[in-house]
Amino acid sequence: MMGGLPDGVLLCVGLILLVFGGEAVVQGSMKIAGHFGMPSFLVGFTLVAIGTSLPELGVVLNALNRGTQESIDLAVGGVVGSNIANVMLVLSIAMILGATSRPDKNLREDSLMLLVATGVILGATLLGEFPVWMGALSIVSMGAYFGYILKTREEDSSDEGESWIPGGMGIASIAFIGGLILVKYGSDFLIEGGEGVA
């Protein structure tokens, strides 16, 4: 227990903090990017995509800091499970509701990159470990793909109003920093509660 709270409560509080923290980071970064005229496609593919992964990243870093196998297994399982849910649940519901359009060239390219990322997980599973070189190669590949997108895709102006955060840069910066703090403490609670429940 942390602070006398039951493990189940810690787990729930951690999840809530991670969700709100990740959302605050995404909305704050979108507002800041819109203020500087960052292309909307780049905002979506980088800031939103990376921002929504912050909860998982926070949990992974927290687990590595603790160093216990139980916490690391919990973190890795969360990352893999989250991606499975995004593709097979969220995207499937969008298809059922008719919210998807005919795939274009950009979506096909992104889907191929998704297959590559899935192949990395499969390769690590077959190897029975997650070697350092594979992690480094994955980060370099992601950076290269972001660079490719920036150079090849049509640019359009980002709409600062897409973020629900009111006000200007000051409030956006507070939301961004506050979101990071929530992610940090949310990952603490989630790992602590998850280990206790397990």
Biotite code that builds the C-alpha atoms (Angstrom):
import biotite.structure as struc

atoms = struc.array([
    struc.Atom([0.000, 0.000, 0.000], chain_id="A", res_id=1, res_name="MET", atom_name="CA", element="C"),
    struc.Atom([0.997, 3.625, -0.603], chain_id="A", res_id=2, res_name="MET", atom_name="CA", element="C"),
    struc.Atom([-0.245, 6.098, 1.969], chain_id="A", res_id=3, res_name="GLY", atom_name="CA", element="C"),
    struc.Atom([-2.517, 3.468, 3.487], chain_id="A", res_id=4, res_name="GLY", atom_name="CA", element="C"),
    struc.Atom([-4.656, 3.158, 0.345], chain_id="A", res_id=5, res_name="LEU", atom_name="CA", element="C"),
    struc.Atom([-5.709, -0.319, -0.852], chain_id="A", res_id=6, res_name="PRO", atom_name="CA", element="C"),
    struc.Atom([-3.922, -1.614, -3.947], chain_id="A", res_id=7, res_name="ASP", atom_name="CA", element="C"),
    struc.Atom([-7.122, -1.627, -5.989], chain_id="A", res_id=8, res_name="GLY", atom_name="CA", element="C"),
    struc.Atom([-7.734, 2.044, -5.207], chain_id="A", res_id=9, res_name="VAL", atom_name="CA", element="C"),
    struc.Atom([-4.145, 2.927, -6.119], chain_id="A", res_id=10, res_name="LEU", atom_name="CA", element="C"),
    struc.Atom([-4.559, 1.107, -9.424], chain_id="A", res_id=11, res_name="LEU", atom_name="CA", element="C"),
    struc.Atom([-7.750, 3.020, -10.265], chain_id="A", res_id=12, res_name="CYS", atom_name="CA", element="C"),
    struc.Atom([-6.319, 6.381, -9.187], chain_id="A", res_id=13, res_name="VAL", atom_name="CA", element="C"),
    struc.Atom([-3.192, 5.712, -11.253], chain_id="A", res_id=14, res_name="GLY", atom_name="CA", element="C"),
    struc.Atom([-5.260, 4.969, -14.359], chain_id="A", res_id=15, res_name="LEU", atom_name="CA", element="C"),
    struc.Atom([-7.321, 8.136, -13.890], chain_id="A", res_id=16, res_name="ILE", atom_name="CA", element="C"),
    struc.Atom([-4.224, 10.311, -13.429], chain_id="A", res_id=17, res_name="LEU", atom_name="CA", element="C"),
    struc.Atom([-2.586, 8.771, -16.502], chain_id="A", res_id=18, res_name="LEU", atom_name="CA", element="C"),
    struc.Atom([-5.651, 9.414, -18.664], chain_id="A", res_id=19, res_name="VAL", atom_name="CA", element="C"),
    struc.Atom([-6.076, 13.037, -17.553], chain_id="A", res_id=20, res_name="PHE", atom_name="CA", element="C"),
    struc.Atom([-2.335, 13.685, -17.598], chain_id="A", res_id=21, res_name="GLY", atom_name="CA", element="C"),
    struc.Atom([-1.897, 12.320, -21.110], chain_id="A", res_id=22, res_name="GLY", atom_name="CA", element="C"),
    struc.Atom([-4.880, 14.343, -22.340], chain_id="A", res_id=23, res_name="GLU", atom_name="CA", element="C"),
    struc.Atom([-3.528, 17.541, -20.770], chain_id="A", res_id=24, res_name="ALA", atom_name="CA", element="C"),
    struc.Atom([-0.139, 17.016, -22.433], chain_id="A", res_id=25, res_name="VAL", atom_name="CA", element="C"),
    struc.Atom([-1.758, 16.386, -25.829], chain_id="A", res_id=26, res_name="VAL", atom_name="CA", element="C"),
    struc.Atom([-4.090, 19.392, -25.632], chain_id="A", res_id=27, res_name="GLN", atom_name="CA", element="C"),
    struc.Atom([-1.367, 21.678, -24.312], chain_id="A", res_id=28, res_name="GLY", atom_name="CA", element="C"),
    struc.Atom([1.076, 20.645, -27.031], chain_id="A", res_id=29, res_name="SER", atom_name="CA", element="C"),
    struc.Atom([-1.614, 21.068, -29.722], chain_id="A", res_id=30, res_name="MET", atom_name="CA", element="C"),
    struc.Atom([-2.333, 24.585, -28.501], chain_id="A", res_id=31, res_name="LYS", atom_name="CA", element="C"),
    struc.Atom([1.362, 25.476, -28.444], chain_id="A", res_id=32, res_name="ILE", atom_name="CA", element="C"),
    struc.Atom([1.918, 23.954, -31.899], chain_id="A", res_id=33, res_name="ALA", atom_name="CA", element="C"),
    struc.Atom([-1.064, 25.846, -33.297], chain_id="A", res_id=34, res_name="GLY", atom_name="CA", element="C"),
    struc.Atom([0.306, 29.092, -31.865], chain_id="A", res_id=35, res_name="HIS", atom_name="CA", element="C"),
    struc.Atom([3.520, 28.606, -33.851], chain_id="A", res_id=36, res_name="PHE", atom_name="CA", element="C"),
    struc.Atom([1.679, 27.537, -37.035], chain_id="A", res_id=37, res_name="GLY", atom_name="CA", element="C"),
    struc.Atom([2.814, 23.919, -36.993], chain_id="A", res_id=38, res_name="MET", atom_name="CA", element="C"),
    struc.Atom([1.182, 21.851, -39.815], chain_id="A", res_id=39, res_name="PRO", atom_name="CA", element="C"),
    struc.Atom([-1.884, 19.997, -38.548], chain_id="A", res_id=40, res_name="SER", atom_name="CA", element="C"),
    struc.Atom([-0.863, 16.660, -40.071], chain_id="A", res_id=41, res_name="PHE", atom_name="CA", element="C"),
    struc.Atom([2.432, 16.880, -38.189], chain_id="A", res_id=42, res_name="LEU", atom_name="CA", element="C"),
    struc.Atom([0.624, 17.772, -34.976], chain_id="A", res_id=43, res_name="VAL", atom_name="CA", element="C"),
    struc.Atom([-1.552, 14.698, -35.349], chain_id="A", res_id=44, res_name="GLY", atom_name="CA", element="C"),
    struc.Atom([1.180, 12.279, -36.283], chain_id="A", res_id=45, res_name="PHE", atom_name="CA", element="C"),
    struc.Atom([3.801, 13.444, -33.804], chain_id="A", res_id=46, res_name="THR", atom_name="CA", element="C"),
    struc.Atom([2.481, 15.432, -30.844], chain_id="A", res_id=47, res_name="LEU", atom_name="CA", element="C"),
    struc.Atom([-0.848, 13.641, -30.521], chain_id="A", res_id=48, res_name="VAL", atom_name="CA", element="C"),
    struc.Atom([0.585, 10.198, -31.286], chain_id="A", res_id=49, res_name="ALA", atom_name="CA", element="C"),
    struc.Atom([3.520, 10.595, -28.900], chain_id="A", res_id=50, res_name="ILE", atom_name="CA", element="C"),
    struc.Atom([1.431, 12.420, -26.311], chain_id="A", res_id=51, res_name="GLY", atom_name="CA", element="C"),
    struc.Atom([-1.127, 9.632, -26.116], chain_id="A", res_id=52, res_name="THR", atom_name="CA", element="C"),
    struc.Atom([1.759, 7.208, -25.555], chain_id="A", res_id=53, res_name="SER", atom_name="CA", element="C"),
    struc.Atom([3.050, 9.180, -22.566], chain_id="A", res_id=54, res_name="LEU", atom_name="CA", element="C"),
    struc.Atom([1.064, 7.159, -19.997], chain_id="A", res_id=55, res_name="PRO", atom_name="CA", element="C"),
    struc.Atom([2.631, 3.917, -21.244], chain_id="A", res_id=56, res_name="GLU", atom_name="CA", element="C"),
    struc.Atom([6.070, 5.560, -21.396], chain_id="A", res_id=57, res_name="LEU", atom_name="CA", element="C"),
    struc.Atom([5.687, 6.830, -17.842], chain_id="A", res_id=58, res_name="GLY", atom_name="CA", element="C"),
    struc.Atom([4.725, 3.373, -16.611], chain_id="A", res_id=59, res_name="VAL", atom_name="CA", element="C"),
    struc.Atom([7.667, 1.751, -18.427], chain_id="A", res_id=60, res_name="VAL", atom_name="CA", element="C"),
    struc.Atom([10.217, 4.240, -17.054], chain_id="A", res_id=61, res_name="LEU", atom_name="CA", element="C"),
    struc.Atom([8.762, 3.862, -13.570], chain_id="A", res_id=62, res_name="ASN", atom_name="CA", element="C"),
    struc.Atom([8.944, 0.078, -13.843], chain_id="A", res_id=63, res_name="ALA", atom_name="CA", element="C"),
    struc.Atom([12.573, 0.187, -14.991], chain_id="A", res_id=64, res_name="LEU", atom_name="CA", element="C"),
    struc.Atom([13.414, 2.497, -12.092], chain_id="A", res_id=65, res_name="ASN", atom_name="CA", element="C"),
    struc.Atom([11.920, -0.004, -9.642], chain_id="A", res_id=66, res_name="ARG", atom_name="CA", element="C"),
    struc.Atom([13.814, -2.844, -11.296], chain_id="A", res_id=67, res_name="GLY", atom_name="CA", element="C"),
    struc.Atom([11.456, -5.650, -10.277], chain_id="A", res_id=68, res_name="THR", atom_name="CA", element="C"),
    struc.Atom([10.480, -8.228, -12.885], chain_id="A", res_id=69, res_name="GLN", atom_name="CA", element="C"),
    struc.Atom([6.840, -7.977, -11.837], chain_id="A", res_id=70, res_name="GLU", atom_name="CA", element="C"),
    struc.Atom([6.672, -4.242, -12.536], chain_id="A", res_id=71, res_name="SER", atom_name="CA", element="C"),
    struc.Atom([8.513, -4.610, -15.859], chain_id="A", res_id=72, res_name="ILE", atom_name="CA", element="C"),
    struc.Atom([6.151, -7.378, -16.998], chain_id="A", res_id=73, res_name="ASP", atom_name="CA", element="C"),
    struc.Atom([3.207, -5.169, -16.050], chain_id="A", res_id=74, res_name="LEU", atom_name="CA", element="C"),
    struc.Atom([4.587, -2.245, -18.060], chain_id="A", res_id=75, res_name="ALA", atom_name="CA", element="C"),
    struc.Atom([5.424, -4.261, -21.188], chain_id="A", res_id=76, res_name="VAL", atom_name="CA", element="C"),
    struc.Atom([2.057, -5.990, -21.062], chain_id="A", res_id=77, res_name="GLY", atom_name="CA", element="C"),
    struc.Atom([0.366, -2.599, -20.852], chain_id="A", res_id=78, res_name="GLY", atom_name="CA", element="C"),
    struc.Atom([2.168, -1.309, -23.951], chain_id="A", res_id=79, res_name="VAL", atom_name="CA", element="C"),
    struc.Atom([1.361, -4.367, -26.056], chain_id="A", res_id=80, res_name="VAL", atom_name="CA", element="C"),
    struc.Atom([-2.210, -4.557, -24.786], chain_id="A", res_id=81, res_name="GLY", atom_name="CA", element="C"),
    struc.Atom([-2.806, -0.862, -25.450], chain_id="A", res_id=82, res_name="SER", atom_name="CA", element="C"),
    struc.Atom([-1.713, -1.186, -29.071], chain_id="A", res_id=83, res_name="ASN", atom_name="CA", element="C"),
    struc.Atom([-3.835, -4.287, -29.604], chain_id="A", res_id=84, res_name="ILE", atom_name="CA", element="C"),
    struc.Atom([-6.846, -2.427, -28.203], chain_id="A", res_id=85, res_name="ALA", atom_name="CA", element="C"),
    struc.Atom([-6.179, 0.618, -30.396], chain_id="A", res_id=86, res_name="ASN", atom_name="CA", element="C"),
    struc.Atom([-6.130, -1.428, -33.590], chain_id="A", res_id=87, res_name="VAL", atom_name="CA", element="C"),
    struc.Atom([-8.613, -4.206, -32.889], chain_id="A", res_id=88, res_name="MET", atom_name="CA", element="C"),
    struc.Atom([-11.103, -2.308, -30.713], chain_id="A", res_id=89, res_name="LEU", atom_name="CA", element="C"),
    struc.Atom([-10.976, 1.433, -31.385], chain_id="A", res_id=90, res_name="VAL", atom_name="CA", element="C"),
    struc.Atom([-10.337, 1.184, -35.127], chain_id="A", res_id=91, res_name="LEU", atom_name="CA", element="C"),
    struc.Atom([-12.822, -1.666, -35.496], chain_id="A", res_id=92, res_name="SER", atom_name="CA", element="C"),
    struc.Atom([-15.568, 0.360, -33.802], chain_id="A", res_id=93, res_name="ILE", atom_name="CA", element="C"),
    struc.Atom([-14.787, 3.262, -36.147], chain_id="A", res_id=94, res_name="ALA", atom_name="CA", element="C"),
    struc.Atom([-15.179, 0.897, -39.108], chain_id="A", res_id=95, res_name="MET", atom_name="CA", element="C"),
    struc.Atom([-18.482, -0.475, -37.807], chain_id="A", res_id=96, res_name="ILE", atom_name="CA", element="C"),
    struc.Atom([-19.839, 3.048, -37.320], chain_id="A", res_id=97, res_name="LEU", atom_name="CA", element="C"),
    struc.Atom([-18.705, 4.023, -40.813], chain_id="A", res_id=98, res_name="GLY", atom_name="CA", element="C"),
    struc.Atom([-16.263, 6.651, -39.608], chain_id="A", res_id=99, res_name="ALA", atom_name="CA", element="C"),
    struc.Atom([-13.452, 5.525, -41.920], chain_id="A", res_id=100, res_name="THR", atom_name="CA", element="C"),
    struc.Atom([-12.865, 6.623, -45.487], chain_id="A", res_id=101, res_name="SER", atom_name="CA", element="C"),
    struc.Atom([-11.200, 4.906, -48.402], chain_id="A", res_id=102, res_name="ARG", atom_name="CA", element="C"),
    struc.Atom([-7.519, 4.384, -47.513], chain_id="A", res_id=103, res_name="PRO", atom_name="CA", element="C"),
    struc.Atom([-5.234, 6.820, -49.313], chain_id="A", res_id=104, res_name="ASP", atom_name="CA", element="C"),
    struc.Atom([-1.497, 6.710, -49.985], chain_id="A", res_id=105, res_name="LYS", atom_name="CA", element="C"),
    struc.Atom([-0.652, 8.247, -46.612], chain_id="A", res_id=106, res_name="ASN", atom_name="CA", element="C"),
    struc.Atom([-2.705, 5.709, -44.679], chain_id="A", res_id=107, res_name="LEU", atom_name="CA", element="C"),
    struc.Atom([-1.112, 2.850, -46.610], chain_id="A", res_id=108, res_name="ARG", atom_name="CA", element="C"),
    struc.Atom([2.352, 4.155, -45.733], chain_id="A", res_id=109, res_name="GLU", atom_name="CA", element="C"),
    struc.Atom([1.404, 4.518, -42.072], chain_id="A", res_id=110, res_name="ASP", atom_name="CA", element="C"),
    struc.Atom([-0.044, 0.998, -42.055], chain_id="A", res_id=111, res_name="SER", atom_name="CA", element="C"),
    struc.Atom([3.211, -0.411, -43.412], chain_id="A", res_id=112, res_name="LEU", atom_name="CA", element="C"),
    struc.Atom([5.088, 1.355, -40.610], chain_id="A", res_id=113, res_name="MET", atom_name="CA", element="C"),
    struc.Atom([2.631, -0.166, -38.144], chain_id="A", res_id=114, res_name="LEU", atom_name="CA", element="C"),
    struc.Atom([3.491, -3.605, -39.530], chain_id="A", res_id=115, res_name="LEU", atom_name="CA", element="C"),
    struc.Atom([7.196, -2.850, -39.074], chain_id="A", res_id=116, res_name="VAL", atom_name="CA", element="C"),
    struc.Atom([6.609, -1.847, -35.446], chain_id="A", res_id=117, res_name="ALA", atom_name="CA", element="C"),
    struc.Atom([4.619, -5.034, -34.881], chain_id="A", res_id=118, res_name="THR", atom_name="CA", element="C"),
    struc.Atom([7.463, -7.000, -36.458], chain_id="A", res_id=119, res_name="GLY", atom_name="CA", element="C"),
    struc.Atom([9.877, -5.536, -33.897], chain_id="A", res_id=120, res_name="VAL", atom_name="CA", element="C"),
    struc.Atom([7.727, -6.859, -31.041], chain_id="A", res_id=121, res_name="ILE", atom_name="CA", element="C"),
    struc.Atom([7.433, -10.236, -32.756], chain_id="A", res_id=122, res_name="LEU", atom_name="CA", element="C"),
    struc.Atom([11.198, -10.380, -33.312], chain_id="A", res_id=123, res_name="GLY", atom_name="CA", element="C"),
    struc.Atom([11.910, -9.541, -29.676], chain_id="A", res_id=124, res_name="ALA", atom_name="CA", element="C"),
    struc.Atom([9.466, -12.233, -28.589], chain_id="A", res_id=125, res_name="THR", atom_name="CA", element="C"),
    struc.Atom([11.155, -14.832, -30.779], chain_id="A", res_id=126, res_name="LEU", atom_name="CA", element="C"),
    struc.Atom([14.566, -13.779, -29.438], chain_id="A", res_id=127, res_name="LEU", atom_name="CA", element="C"),
    struc.Atom([13.270, -14.050, -25.891], chain_id="A", res_id=128, res_name="GLY", atom_name="CA", element="C"),
    struc.Atom([14.616, -10.608, -24.965], chain_id="A", res_id=129, res_name="GLU", atom_name="CA", element="C"),
    struc.Atom([14.458, -6.918, -25.815], chain_id="A", res_id=130, res_name="PHE", atom_name="CA", element="C"),
    struc.Atom([18.077, -6.080, -26.764], chain_id="A", res_id=131, res_name="PRO", atom_name="CA", element="C"),
    struc.Atom([19.403, -2.528, -26.589], chain_id="A", res_id=132, res_name="VAL", atom_name="CA", element="C"),
    struc.Atom([20.257, -2.428, -30.294], chain_id="A", res_id=133, res_name="TRP", atom_name="CA", element="C"),
    struc.Atom([16.672, -3.252, -31.235], chain_id="A", res_id=134, res_name="MET", atom_name="CA", element="C"),
    struc.Atom([15.326, -0.419, -29.094], chain_id="A", res_id=135, res_name="GLY", atom_name="CA", element="C"),
    struc.Atom([17.848, 2.042, -30.552], chain_id="A", res_id=136, res_name="ALA", atom_name="CA", element="C"),
    struc.Atom([17.053, 0.921, -34.105], chain_id="A", res_id=137, res_name="LEU", atom_name="CA", element="C"),
    struc.Atom([13.333, 1.381, -33.471], chain_id="A", res_id=138, res_name="SER", atom_name="CA", element="C"),
    struc.Atom([13.798, 4.956, -32.208], chain_id="A", res_id=139, res_name="ILE", atom_name="CA", element="C"),
    struc.Atom([16.024, 5.852, -35.178], chain_id="A", res_id=140, res_name="VAL", atom_name="CA", element="C"),
    struc.Atom([13.494, 4.327, -37.581], chain_id="A", res_id=141, res_name="SER", atom_name="CA", element="C"),
    struc.Atom([10.663, 6.325, -36.021], chain_id="A", res_id=142, res_name="MET", atom_name="CA", element="C"),
    struc.Atom([12.665, 9.540, -36.303], chain_id="A", res_id=143, res_name="GLY", atom_name="CA", element="C"),
    struc.Atom([13.506, 8.796, -39.937], chain_id="A", res_id=144, res_name="ALA", atom_name="CA", element="C"),
    struc.Atom([9.851, 8.152, -40.734], chain_id="A", res_id=145, res_name="TYR", atom_name="CA", element="C"),
    struc.Atom([8.781, 11.394, -39.079], chain_id="A", res_id=146, res_name="PHE", atom_name="CA", element="C"),
    struc.Atom([11.385, 13.192, -41.199], chain_id="A", res_id=147, res_name="GLY", atom_name="CA", element="C"),
    struc.Atom([10.056, 11.486, -44.333], chain_id="A", res_id=148, res_name="TYR", atom_name="CA", element="C"),
    struc.Atom([6.509, 12.590, -43.511], chain_id="A", res_id=149, res_name="ILE", atom_name="CA", element="C"),
    struc.Atom([7.604, 16.172, -42.870], chain_id="A", res_id=150, res_name="LEU", atom_name="CA", element="C"),
    struc.Atom([9.273, 16.371, -46.294], chain_id="A", res_id=151, res_name="LYS", atom_name="CA", element="C"),
    struc.Atom([6.772, 14.508, -48.465], chain_id="A", res_id=152, res_name="THR", atom_name="CA", element="C"),
    struc.Atom([3.278, 15.267, -47.206], chain_id="A", res_id=153, res_name="ARG", atom_name="CA", element="C"),
    struc.Atom([1.295, 18.327, -48.061], chain_id="A", res_id=154, res_name="GLU", atom_name="CA", element="C"),
    struc.Atom([1.435, 20.993, -45.425], chain_id="A", res_id=155, res_name="GLU", atom_name="CA", element="C"),
    struc.Atom([-1.593, 22.831, -44.117], chain_id="A", res_id=156, res_name="ASP", atom_name="CA", element="C"),
    struc.Atom([-2.035, 25.272, -41.273], chain_id="A", res_id=157, res_name="SER", atom_name="CA", element="C"),
    struc.Atom([-2.755, 23.889, -37.856], chain_id="A", res_id=158, res_name="SER", atom_name="CA", element="C"),
    struc.Atom([-5.969, 25.161, -36.290], chain_id="A", res_id=159, res_name="ASP", atom_name="CA", element="C"),
    struc.Atom([-5.188, 26.402, -32.822], chain_id="A", res_id=160, res_name="GLU", atom_name="CA", element="C"),
    struc.Atom([-8.896, 26.052, -31.981], chain_id="A", res_id=161, res_name="GLY", atom_name="CA", element="C"),
    struc.Atom([-8.690, 22.265, -32.274], chain_id="A", res_id=162, res_name="GLU", atom_name="CA", element="C"),
    struc.Atom([-7.558, 22.192, -28.651], chain_id="A", res_id=163, res_name="SER", atom_name="CA", element="C"),
    struc.Atom([-10.232, 22.648, -25.998], chain_id="A", res_id=164, res_name="TRP", atom_name="CA", element="C"),
    struc.Atom([-7.818, 24.529, -23.731], chain_id="A", res_id=165, res_name="ILE", atom_name="CA", element="C"),
    struc.Atom([-8.907, 28.198, -23.376], chain_id="A", res_id=166, res_name="PRO", atom_name="CA", element="C"),
    struc.Atom([-6.597, 31.179, -23.340], chain_id="A", res_id=167, res_name="GLY", atom_name="CA", element="C"),
    struc.Atom([-3.140, 31.475, -24.796], chain_id="A", res_id=168, res_name="GLY", atom_name="CA", element="C"),
    struc.Atom([0.350, 30.102, -24.370], chain_id="A", res_id=169, res_name="MET", atom_name="CA", element="C"),
    struc.Atom([0.414, 30.519, -20.595], chain_id="A", res_id=170, res_name="GLY", atom_name="CA", element="C"),
    struc.Atom([-2.516, 28.201, -19.905], chain_id="A", res_id=171, res_name="ILE", atom_name="CA", element="C"),
    struc.Atom([-1.326, 25.777, -22.587], chain_id="A", res_id=172, res_name="ALA", atom_name="CA", element="C"),
    struc.Atom([2.101, 25.585, -20.949], chain_id="A", res_id=173, res_name="SER", atom_name="CA", element="C"),
    struc.Atom([0.524, 24.989, -17.529], chain_id="A", res_id=174, res_name="ILE", atom_name="CA", element="C"),
    struc.Atom([-1.617, 22.195, -18.996], chain_id="A", res_id=175, res_name="ALA", atom_name="CA", element="C"),
    struc.Atom([1.437, 20.630, -20.642], chain_id="A", res_id=176, res_name="PHE", atom_name="CA", element="C"),
    struc.Atom([3.616, 20.705, -17.515], chain_id="A", res_id=177, res_name="ILE", atom_name="CA", element="C"),
    struc.Atom([0.741, 19.744, -15.224], chain_id="A", res_id=178, res_name="GLY", atom_name="CA", element="C"),
    struc.Atom([-0.050, 16.816, -17.491], chain_id="A", res_id=179, res_name="GLY", atom_name="CA", element="C"),
    struc.Atom([3.514, 15.552, -17.247], chain_id="A", res_id=180, res_name="LEU", atom_name="CA", element="C"),
    struc.Atom([3.293, 15.714, -13.448], chain_id="A", res_id=181, res_name="ILE", atom_name="CA", element="C"),
    struc.Atom([0.023, 13.759, -13.481], chain_id="A", res_id=182, res_name="LEU", atom_name="CA", element="C"),
    struc.Atom([1.592, 11.126, -15.744], chain_id="A", res_id=183, res_name="VAL", atom_name="CA", element="C"),
    struc.Atom([4.519, 10.787, -13.346], chain_id="A", res_id=184, res_name="LYS", atom_name="CA", element="C"),
    struc.Atom([2.385, 10.269, -10.250], chain_id="A", res_id=185, res_name="TYR", atom_name="CA", element="C"),
    struc.Atom([-0.154, 8.203, -12.153], chain_id="A", res_id=186, res_name="GLY", atom_name="CA", element="C"),
    struc.Atom([2.554, 5.769, -13.189], chain_id="A", res_id=187, res_name="SER", atom_name="CA", element="C"),
    struc.Atom([3.728, 5.568, -9.557], chain_id="A", res_id=188, res_name="ASP", atom_name="CA", element="C"),
    struc.Atom([0.258, 4.649, -8.341], chain_id="A", res_id=189, res_name="PHE", atom_name="CA", element="C"),
    struc.Atom([-0.414, 2.259, -11.221], chain_id="A", res_id=190, res_name="LEU", atom_name="CA", element="C"),
    struc.Atom([2.781, 0.265, -10.705], chain_id="A", res_id=191, res_name="ILE", atom_name="CA", element="C"),
    struc.Atom([2.353, 0.211, -6.918], chain_id="A", res_id=192, res_name="GLU", atom_name="CA", element="C"),
    struc.Atom([-1.269, -0.883, -7.144], chain_id="A", res_id=193, res_name="GLY", atom_name="CA", element="C"),
    struc.Atom([-0.645, -3.302, -9.993], chain_id="A", res_id=194, res_name="GLY", atom_name="CA", element="C"),
    struc.Atom([2.121, -5.069, -8.111], chain_id="A", res_id=195, res_name="GLU", atom_name="CA", element="C"),
    struc.Atom([-0.089, -5.358, -5.041], chain_id="A", res_id=196, res_name="GLY", atom_name="CA", element="C"),
    struc.Atom([-3.066, -6.719, -6.973], chain_id="A", res_id=197, res_name="VAL", atom_name="CA", element="C"),
    struc.Atom([-0.857, -9.181, -8.845], chain_id="A", res_id=198, res_name="ALA", atom_name="CA", element="C"),
])
